[in-house]
């Protein structure tokens, strides 16, 4: 049993807080979890209703889970901080933690739009002195909140911290592996969102399951090339945070990024799609940054480039597919 603070009451932060606070027959004890919501009105509403009406309206919060609007109260006594903001909010959150020495893991996946930084690069730039890492993998928030099985990976450059923290969070229906390939894990989490938009476009245009399989497979090749070029390991791509997360996000009906692709294929304007989501679709934010990082290290990512062109309004979805199909044949790899 440990004292944990989940910082961010969106869908995934709330779901993980529920999973970590909920007792069940397979756990000898449960964690003491504080869930911090930035908006005091939202925190008050969640605390009173014992459910997050905006993101997970049908899931009741377990009694041990405490909801806080006061940031300092939320982190006081915590043995582990869990940053549950989007990438765009991570730097601000770290500003509130300046000087803190409590270990932290982050849930966000993607690149920061300005400068195309990965989460661990943002953490380093903000001077966090405590051990830290990423918790990533195929995980729809609603399923985790319902208590359905889920497998994740805790990655850190500090292998001992990764193993220790994975063991702390592991339990019940939540299976947590550990890895020291932080870059490989983060690249998987970032790029899979962009590729899921591509698969959504493919499905929305009715191109068939053969095309979907080819797109996912070639997308994994792009992901692997970028991961290795930035210092990750190729084998990480075939794990939970690469192939696992891509398959889920590209094909699952709960995927926001897949939905973006489906609606782009239907001819809807991007601004309208994003507004109607009600949640963040990180692939929209990460496509351009992914391409920038790839170009900086000389990595060819044609699917990512096609998605970026569609999001920028430079190509229609059918034209993007046509250009991909028109590429010269080459050896697979």
DAHU-V47533 format. One line per field, one symbol per residue. ss: DSSP state (@ for helix, = for strand, . for the rest). phi: phi as a letter, one per 30 degrees, with the letter a starting at -180 (. if undefined). psi: psi as a letter, one per 20 degrees, with the letter a starting at -180 (. if undefined). A space follows every 50 residues. Layout:
BEGIN
ss=???
phi=???
psi=???
END
This chain:
BEGIN
ss=..=====...@@@@@@@@@@@..........=====...@@@@@@@@@@. .=...=.........===..@@@@@....====...@@@@@@@@@@.... ...===....=......=@@@@@@@......=====....@@@@@....= =====...@@@@@@@@@@@.=..======..@@@@@@@@@@@@@@@@@@@ @@@@....@@@@@@@@@@@@@@@@@@@@@....@@@@@.@@@@@@@@@@@ @....@@@@@@@@@@....@@@@@@@@....@@@@@@@@@@@@@@@.... .@@@@@@@@@@.....@@@@@@@@@........
phi=.bcbbcckcdddddddedddcddadccdacddbccccddeddeddddddh acddcbdccdddeddccbcdddddceidcaccdccdedcdddddddcejd cdebbccdbkcdddjhddedddddddidcdeaaccbkdadedddddidda bbbccadcdddddddeddddlidccbcbaccddedddedddddddddddd dedddidjddddddddddddddedddeddcjdcdddddcedcedddeddd bddddddddededdddjddeeddddddibdcddddceddeddddddcicd bddddddeddddidbdeddddedddddddaddl
psi=proqoonplaggggghgghhhpqriiphrrqoppopphohggggggggik qnhghmhjpppqhipppqhogghhipiqippookrrhhigggghhijpiq jpqqqqiqpaqpgoilqrghhggghikpiqqraporronpgggghijqqq prpopqhnhggggghghghpqcjoporqqjmgggghgghghhhghhgghg gghhikirhghgggggghhhgggggggghjjrphhhhjagiegghggghh iqiiphgghggghghijqqggggghigirpnhhhhigghggghghhjkpp mhgghggghghijhqqghhggghghiqqqrqp.
END
